[in-house]
């Protein structure tokens, strides 16, 4: 299995939703900032991988080039 065939966009959205719920429970602003940046970075990496899969033509929802 090719790692670019994973659903990266869905993973980026899930990381953002879980991160926002987690960070909203933190009371210390510095700790919330660090966790927020971490979740944002993870979402950004997943988005970059989704773009790379689309650019290479290896995304899971892409139709085959030749039938």
NUSE-996879 format. One line per 3 residues: number of its first residue (from 1); for each residue x, y, z of N, C-alpha, C. Coordinates in steps of 0.2 Angstrom, whole numbers, plus 2048, in hexadecimal, padded with zeros to 3 digits. Each point is the difference from the previous one (the first is absolute). Example, Ala and Ser with C-alpha at 12.3 -4.5 7.8 and 13.67 -1.06 7.14 Angstrom:
1> 842,7E4,827,7FC,806,800,804,806,800 ~ 7FE,805,7FC,804,806,801,7FC,805,803 .
END
This chain:
1> 804,7FA,800,7FC,806,800,804,806,800 ~ 7FF,805,7FC,803,806,7FF,7FE,805,806 ~ 804,803,803,7FE,805,806,7FC,806,7FD .
4> 801,802,7F9,7FC,805,7FE,7F9,7FE,7FE ~ 7FE,7FA,801,7F9,7FE,7FF,7FC,801,806 ~ 802,802,805,7FD,801,806,7FB,806,800 .
7> 7FA,800,803,7FC,806,800,803,806,804 ~ 805,804,7FD,803,805,804,7FC,806,802 ~ 7FB,802,7FB,7FC,805,802,7FB,7FF,806 .
10> 7FD,7FA,800,7FC,7FE,805,804,800,807 ~ 806,7FD,7FF,804,800,806,802,807,803 ~ 801,805,7FB,802,807,802,7FA,803,803 .
13> 7FA,7FF,7FE,7FA,802,803,7FF,7FD,807 ~ 801,7FA,801,7FF,7FD,806,805,802,805 ~ 806,801,7FE,805,803,805,7FE,807,802 .
16> 7FE,804,7FC,7FD,807,801,7FB,800,805 ~ 7FB,7FB,7FF,7FA,800,805,802,7FD,807 ~ 804,7FB,800,802,7FD,806,805,805,804 .
19> 804,804,7FC,805,804,803,7FC,806,803 ~ 7FB,803,7FD,7FC,805,802,7FC,7FE,807 ~ 7FD,7FA,800,7FD,7FE,806,805,7FF,806 .
22> 806,7FE,7FE,805,7FE,805,802,807,803 ~ 802,805,7FC,803,806,802,7FB,804,804 ~ 7FA,800,7FE,7FB,804,804,7FF,7FE,807 .
25> 802,7FA,802,800,7FE,807,806,802,804 ~ 805,802,7FD,806,802,803,800,807,803 ~ 802,801,806,800,806,804,806,804,7FF .
28> 806,7FD,800,806,804,7FF,801,803,7F9 ~ 801,806,7FF,800,803,7F9,806,7FD,7FD ~ 806,800,803,806,7FD,7FD,7FF,7F9,7FD .
31> 7FD,7FC,805,7FF,7F9,7FE,7FB,7FF,7FA ~ 7FB,804,800,7FB,800,7FB,803,803,7F9 ~ 805,805,801,803,802,7FA,804,7FA,7FD .
34> 804,7FD,804,805,7FB,7FD,7FB,7FA,7FD ~ 7FB,7FE,803,7FC,7FB,7FE,7FC,802,7F9 ~ 7FE,806,800,7FD,803,7FA,805,800,7FA .
37> 806,802,801,805,800,7FB,801,7F9,7FE ~ 800,7FB,804,802,7F9,7FE,7FA,7FE,7FC ~ 7FA,801,802,7FA,7FD,7FC,800,804,7F9 .
40> 801,806,800,800,804,7FA,806,7FD,7FB ~ 805,7FF,803,806,7FD,7FC,7FE,7F9,7FD ~ 7FD,7FC,804,7FE,7F9,7FE,7FB,801,7FA .
43> 7FB,805,801,7FB,801,7FB,803,802,7F9 ~ 805,805,801,804,802,7FA,804,7FB,7FD ~ 803,7FB,803,804,7FB,7FD,7FB,7FB,7FC .
46> 7FA,7FF,803,7FB,7FC,7FD,7FE,803,7FA ~ 7FF,806,800,7FD,804,7FA,806,800,7FB ~ 806,801,802,805,7FF,7FB,801,7FA,7FC .
49> 7FF,7FA,804,800,7FA,7FD,7FA,7FE,7FC ~ 7FA,803,802,7FA,800,7FB,802,803,7F9 ~ 803,806,801,802,804,7FA,805,7FC,7FC .
52> 805,7FD,803,805,7FC,7FC,7FC,7FA,7FD ~ 7FC,7FD,803,7FC,7FA,7FD,7FC,802,7FA ~ 7FD,806,801,7FC,802,7FA,805,802,7FA .
55> 805,804,802,805,802,7FB,803,7FA,7FC ~ 802,7FB,804,803,7FA,7FD,7FB,7FC,7FC ~ 7FA,800,802,7FA,7FD,7FD,7FF,7F9,803 .
58> 801,800,807,800,7FA,803,7FB,800,806 ~ 7FB,805,7FF,7FB,801,806,7FB,7FA,800 ~ 7FD,7FF,805,7FB,7FA,801,7FA,801,7FC .
61> 7FE,806,7FE,7FA,802,7FD,801,801,7F8 ~ 806,800,7FE,801,801,7F9,7FE,7FB,7FC ~ 7FD,801,7FA,7FE,7FB,7FB,807,7FE,7FD .
64> 7FF,7F9,7FD,806,7FE,7FD,802,804,7F9 ~ 806,800,7FF,802,804,7FA,7FE,7FD,7F9 ~ 801,7F9,800,7FE,7FC,7FA,7FC,7FA,802 .
67> 7FB,7FF,7FD,7FB,7FA,801,802,7FA,7FC .
END
